[in-house]
Amino acid sequence: MSSLPMKRFATVFLFFATAFSVNAQGLLKDYYLHTFAGATRSGDTAINGQGVDVQVGSGYSVGIAAGRSITKNFRLELEWSYRNNDVDDYVDPSGLTVLNHTFQYKLPPNLQSVSSATKDFESNITYSSILANVYYDYSHTDKLTISAGLGLGLTIAQANFFGENPYGGITLPGGSPINNYIPLPHDRKAAAFAYQVVLGVGYKVNENFSLTFAYKLFAPGEFDDIDNLYLSSFDLGATYLF
């Protein structure tokens, strides 16, 4: 084994050894770590001022959080999450999709959607978020806990677009070629305040370990040129209480 992997292994081992050593001294009492993953579903939205509907599809979510119980019923945590949702299509109900402001590309007349006028159309929107959450827990039994929470924080949205021009490779009269690829903007980013409402249930496996299921209504905030949208997350999680 080379020296670099050995150093990495030693670093990881030292981290966990230190954490459990601190926990053994009782300094991490009432603290917990929580990780989750799940599926997301979003409502549709629109591009402001362009008359273009954005049809948002399904996606996934992952995240990790660290928190502390303040009282028997209340706890606080800091959460990082990542959500990725596919965009199925961009549609102009008028049938004259132009999108010149957003995509710098004019579709042929009477084609209502971007995907029908491109080859290999792909698009998604991702959200990287840091939220401070507060929860109220109600223990229905020794094993079962019902939770309600509210989170506030910051999210960074990134939109990625790709489409291949079906008319690419053709040379127009006068010698001007048509590009193979539609010049869509790439990696557009924006930041905004975000919030979420959480309803969940937890099952205590033992004194230190619990399994959870949560529904989260996530609102990624207002971004330039696009109407508000809301995402629903259905997350399975695991919690380790120190």
C-alpha positions in Angstrom: 0.0 0.0 0.0 1.4 3.4 -1.0 2.1 6.1 1.5 -0.7 8.4 0.3 -3.6 5.9 0.9 -2.0 5.1 4.2 -2.1 8.8 5.2 -5.7 9.1 4.1 -6.7 6.0 6.1 -4.8 7.3 9.1 -6.6 10.7 8.8 -10.0 9.1 8.6 -9.2 6.7 11.5 -8.0 9.6 13.6 -11.1 11.7 12.9 -13.5 8.9 14.0 -11.3 8.0 17.0 -11.3 11.6 18.1 -15.1 11.9 17.7 -15.8 8.8 19.7 -13.3 9.9 22.3 -15.1 13.2 22.7 -18.4 11.4 22.8 -17.1 9.0 25.5 -16.4 12.1 27.6 -20.1 13.2 27.3 -19.3 16.4 25.4 -21.5 15.4 22.5 -24.5 14.5 24.6 -27.8 15.5 22.9 -26.1 16.1 19.6 -26.9 14.0 16.5 -26.0 13.4 12.8 -28.7 12.9 10.2 -28.4 11.8 6.6 -31.1 11.4 4.0 -31.9 10.7 0.4 -35.2 10.6 -1.6 -37.3 11.6 -4.6 -38.5 15.0 -5.6 -41.4 16.4 -7.6 -41.8 20.0 -8.8 -44.6 22.1 -10.0 -44.2 23.8 -13.4 -43.1 27.4 -13.7 -42.6 30.0 -16.5 -40.0 32.5 -17.8 -41.1 36.0 -16.9 -42.0 38.2 -19.9 -41.4 35.5 -22.5 -44.7 33.7 -22.4 -42.8 30.4 -22.1 -44.0 27.6 -19.8 -41.3 25.5 -18.1 -42.4 21.9 -17.6 -40.4 20.5 -14.6 -40.1 16.8 -14.1 -39.0 14.5 -11.3 -35.7 14.3 -9.5 -33.8 13.3 -6.4 -32.5 14.8 -3.2 -29.6 14.0 -0.8 -28.4 15.8 2.3 -26.8 15.7 5.7 -27.5 17.6 8.9 -26.1 18.1 12.4 -28.3 19.1 15.3 -28.8 19.3 19.0 -31.8 18.6 21.2 -32.6 21.8 23.2 -35.5 20.4 25.3 -37.5 17.2 25.3 -39.6 18.4 22.3 -37.5 21.1 20.5 -34.3 20.7 18.6 -32.1 22.8 16.2 -30.1 21.6 13.3 -28.0 22.9 10.3 -28.7 21.1 7.1 -26.9 20.9 3.7 -29.0 19.5 0.8 -28.7 19.0 -2.9 -31.7 18.6 -5.2 -31.7 17.8 -8.9 -34.8 18.0 -11.1 -35.1 17.3 -14.8 -36.8 19.9 -17.1 -38.9 18.1 -19.5 -39.6 20.9 -22.0 -40.0 24.6 -22.6 -43.4 25.4 -24.3 -44.9 28.5 -25.8 -48.7 28.0 -25.8 -49.0 30.6 -28.7 -47.2 28.2 -31.0 -44.5 30.8 -31.8 -41.7 29.9 -29.5 -38.9 32.5 -29.9 -36.9 32.4 -26.6 -34.5 34.9 -28.0 -33.9 36.5 -24.7 -33.2 33.3 -22.8 -31.8 31.1 -25.5 -30.6 33.4 -28.3 -32.2 30.9 -30.7 -35.4 31.1 -32.8 -37.4 28.0 -33.4 -39.3 27.4 -36.6 -42.8 28.8 -36.6 -45.7 26.8 -35.2 -43.4 24.6 -33.1 -44.5 24.9 -29.5 -41.7 23.2 -27.7 -37.9 23.3 -27.5 -37.6 19.5 -27.2 -39.6 18.9 -30.4 -37.3 21.3 -32.3 -34.0 19.8 -31.0 -32.2 16.5 -30.9 -30.9 15.1 -27.6 -32.6 17.9 -25.6 -31.5 17.8 -22.0 -32.1 20.2 -19.2 -32.1 20.2 -15.4 -32.2 22.5 -12.4 -30.1 21.9 -9.3 -30.3 23.4 -5.8 -27.5 23.4 -3.3 -28.9 24.7 0.0 -27.8 25.4 3.6 -30.8 25.7 6.0 -31.2 26.2 9.7 -34.1 24.1 10.9 -36.1 24.1 14.1 -38.2 21.0 14.9 -41.0 20.1 17.4 -41.0 16.4 18.3 -43.9 14.5 19.7 -43.2 11.0 21.0 -46.4 9.0 20.4 -44.7 5.9 21.9 -41.2 5.0 23.1 -40.4 3.9 19.6 -42.4 6.3 17.4 -41.9 10.1 17.1 -43.8 12.5 14.9 -42.0 15.7 13.9 -42.9 19.1 12.4 -40.2 21.6 11.3 -39.5 24.9 9.6 -36.2 25.8 7.9 -34.7 29.0 6.6 -31.5 29.6 4.6 -29.8 30.1 1.3 -29.9 28.2 -1.9 -27.8 28.3 -5.1 -29.7 27.3 -8.2 -27.9 26.2 -11.4 -29.6 25.5 -14.7 -27.9 23.4 -17.4 -29.2 23.2 -21.0 -28.2 21.2 -24.0 -29.8 20.7 -27.5 -28.5 19.7 -30.9 -29.8 21.6 -33.9 -31.6 19.2 -36.3 -30.7 21.6 -39.1 -27.0 21.7 -38.2 -24.4 21.3 -41.0 -26.6 23.0 -43.6 -25.0 25.9 -45.4 -27.3 28.8 -46.2 -27.2 30.8 -49.4 -24.3 33.2 -49.1 -22.1 30.6 -47.3 -23.4 31.0 -43.7 -23.4 27.6 -42.0 -26.0 26.6 -39.4 -24.4 25.5 -36.1 -24.7 21.9 -35.0 -25.4 22.9 -31.5 -28.1 25.4 -30.3 -26.3 28.2 -28.4 -28.2 27.7 -25.1 -26.8 29.4 -22.0 -24.8 26.9 -19.9 -24.4 26.7 -16.1 -26.6 29.7 -15.3 -26.4 30.3 -11.5 -28.4 32.4 -9.1 -28.6 32.6 -5.3 -31.7 33.4 -3.2 -33.2 32.9 0.3 -35.1 29.6 0.7 -37.4 28.0 3.2 -38.9 24.6 3.8 -41.7 23.0 5.8 -41.2 19.5 7.1 -43.5 16.8 8.4 -41.9 13.5 9.4 -42.0 10.3 11.5 -39.1 8.5 13.2 -38.7 5.0 14.5 -36.1 4.4 17.2 -34.1 1.2 16.5 -32.1 1.6 19.7 -30.9 4.3 22.0 -28.5 5.8 19.4 -30.0 4.9 16.0 -33.3 5.9 14.3 -34.9 5.6 10.9 -37.0 8.4 9.5 -39.3 9.4 6.7 -40.1 13.0 5.9 -42.1 15.1 3.5 -40.5 18.4 2.7 -42.1 21.3 0.9 -39.1 23.3 -0.4 -39.4 26.8 -1.8 -36.1 27.8 -3.5 -37.0 31.6 -3.5 -37.2 34.2 -6.3 -34.8 34.2 -9.2 -34.5 36.7 -12.1 -36.5 35.8 -15.2 -38.4 32.8 -13.7 -41.5 32.5 -11.6 -41.5 30.9 -8.2 -41.8 27.1 -8.0 -42.1 24.6 -5.2 -40.5 21.2 -4.8 -41.9 18.3 -2.8 -39.3 15.9 -1.4 -40.0 12.4 0.0 -36.9 11.5 2.0 -35.8 8.4 3.8 -33.1 9.1 6.5 -31.0 7.7 9.3 -30.1 9.5 12.5 -27.3 8.7 15.0 -27.7 10.3 18.4 -24.4 10.6 20.4 
